[in-house]
Amino acid sequence: MMVDTDTSNNLPIGLEQLEQNSQAGWNGFTRFLVITVISLVVIMLLIAAFTVWR
């Protein structure tokens, strides 16, 4: 029974590609959070403006 000791070269995805995918994922998530927070602030300001403007 032979054990393959050279498994690091048989990985389907390299570390650099994982790092790029991870960075792209975090960039997308950060963009989503920024857009969500800005939208919520604008909506809250509109509600406040229409509440005061009576």
N, C-alpha and C positions, 0 to 999 in steps of 0.2 A: 504494500500500500504506500503510494507516494503522496506526499503533501506538497501542494503548490505554495512555496514560500515567497514567490514573487507576485503577491496579490496587489501591490500598490500600483503596478503598471496596468492592471486589468480593470481598473475602475472606469466606468462608462463616462463619468463627468469629472473634469479636472477641478482642482481647488480654485483656479482663477475664474472658471466659468460659474462656479457656485457663488463666489464673491460678487461677480457682476450681477447674477440673478438676485442675490440678496440685496444688493445696493439698489437695483431697479425696483424691487418690491417695497423697500423702505421709502424710496422717493415717491412712489405712487401712493403709499399710505399717508405720508406727510402731506402731499398735495390734497388728498381727500379730507384730512383733518382741517387743513387751513381753509378750504372752501366751505366746509361745514360750519366752522366757527364764525367765519365772516358772514355767512348766510344767516345764522342764528342771531348775530348781533344786529344785522340790518332788519330782520323781522321784528326783533324786540324794540328797536328804535321806531319802526313804523307803528307798532302797537302803542307805544308810549305817546307818539305824536298824535295819533288819532284819538287816544284817550284824553289827552289834554285839550285838543282842538275841538271843543264843544261849545 
